[in-house]
Amino acid sequence: MSELTDLYQELILDHNRSPRNRGRLENPDGLAQGYNPLCGDQISVSVKLDGDRIESIKFEGSGCAISTASASLMTQSLKGKTLEEAGELFNRFHKLLTEEGNAEELGQGMGKLKVFSGVCQYPARVKCATLAWHTVKAALNNKEGNITTE
């Protein structure tokens, strides 16, 4: 295994063991529930906005290591972003996980989120990694009901 792969695995394990921004915000501006029926991952994402900027974001729920690490890294990446920047990052992250191509190019400028570039090799795990992202998108768009990966 390469040093880069080892580093990526360690980062995912670290965010799974000690997730950042875990919890629920009081009186959020957006809240959504997400569910991955394939593996049973469940997540709730709450966001507080300051104008069109994400002031605070938290998640809670249960899931596999990839799902939890993705939610943790997502919250770190989106805090302070505008809604437009968040939408762009969602699209880039989704592309990183679903499109064939050079992972270095696709992950350029994505910081630690690049850790998920190898997930595209495991189609069932793509849903684990994107669950939190689909859920936050719903929270930001005030969509009600459960968001699924299906």
Helices and strands as residue ranges (DSSP letters): H 3-17, E 30-36, E 41-50, E 53-62, H 65-78, H 83-98, H 103-106, G 111-121, H 123-140, E 146-148
